[in-house]
Amino acid sequence: MADKQWYFNMVTGQPEYGMISPDSQRMGPYRTRQDALDAWKIVKERNATWNEQDRQWKRWGK
């Protein structure tokens, strides 16, 4: 059932239902088509969160 989820094709910039593109060209899976369309936004938000967690970790104990 994992193949019937939404993915974002980084080459075409389009959402895809299922694992259509090669894995090197897609991000996901996502629950909805809209989530797949928002893939870059989700990536940026997650990266910002992880960067902040890294900064806090590096300051810990100082």
C-alpha positions, 0 to 999 in steps of 0.5 A: 500500500506504500506505493499508493501515496503522494510523491513530489517529482523534483524534476518536473515539479509535479505531484505523483500518485504512487512511485512513478518516478525513480527514487532519485527524482522524488520526495515523499511519501506525503498523505495528500496531493497538497502536501506533495505540492508543498514538498519544498516548503515542508523541507525548508520548515524541517531544515529550519527546525533541525538547524535550531535543534543543532544550535541548541545541542551545540550550546548545551553544557556551556 
